[in-house]
Amino acid sequence: MAGEGAPPGEPEEARVAVEAVFREERGLLLASLVRRFGDLDLAEEVTSEAIEAALRHWPAEGVPARPGAWLLTTARRKAVDRLRRDQVYA
């Protein structure tokens, strides 16, 4: 179907896709996260966590139609989760 991502494939294919998207989208990801949360360290950490999540999920689920948006959404959610957790334990 149009608009859907690539079908599930080999882990190596997903790794190559993650690397390519990360190279192309890294600056935008970090800039968006820093603008949203005001913390470069947090932005870098959650970007790394989003990459790890992609490496786990994309081989089984396929590469999403908009992989950069997937990474940004995942990183944002991880940042919000971390900030909430930090507030609870502060």
N, C-alpha and C positions, 0 to 999 in steps of 0.2 A: 504494500500500500504506500502511496505517496505520503510523505511527512513522517513516516516511521523510520527508526534507525535501522542500521544493518542487523541482519539476523545474528543470533549467537554464533560464535566461531571459536577458533583456537585461542588459547591464552596468549600466544605470541602475537596474533593479529590484534588483539585488544591492547597489548602492551605497546605495539607500534602506534596504534591510534591514540593512546593516552599520551605518548611522547610527542606526537605531532601536534595534538591539540594544546598540550602544555606549552610547547615552543611558541605557537601562534598566539595563545590567549593569556600567557603569564602576566604580561604587563597590565592588560585590561582587568584581569582578575584581581591582582594586587591593588591597583588604583581604585577599583570599585569598592573593595573591602576596606581599604584605608579611609576612603571618603565616608563610607557608611559607619565604621566603628571607631575611626580615629586612632588606630593602633597598628603600626606596621608589624610588630612582633606577632600579634594575634592574627593578622592577615596572612603572614607567611606560614604560621602553624596550621591554620585551618585550610589553607591552599594545599599544603602537603597532605593533610588528612583527606581532603577531597580526592586527590590523586590516588591515594591508597584505596579509597572506596571505589574509585573507577576501576582500578586493577582487580579488585575483588568481584565487582558486579558486571562489568562489561563482557567478560568472557562468557558468562552464563546468560545474560539478558540481551546481549548485542550492544553495539555502539549506538547511543541515542541519535536522533535526527539532528539535534542541536547540542553537540557535546560540550561546547563552551558554556552554554546556558546551564547544562546539567552540572558542570563543575562549579559554576558560580552559585547556583542554588544550594548545592550540597555544602559548599564552604560557608555560605551565609547561615545556613541552619546550624552547622557545627559551631560557628561563632556565637550565635544566640544561645545555644545550649551551654556553651562554656561560660558565657556571661551570667546566665541564670544560675548555673551551678556555683559560680564564684560568689554570687549574692547570697545564696542559701548558706554557704559555709563561711561567710565573712563574719 
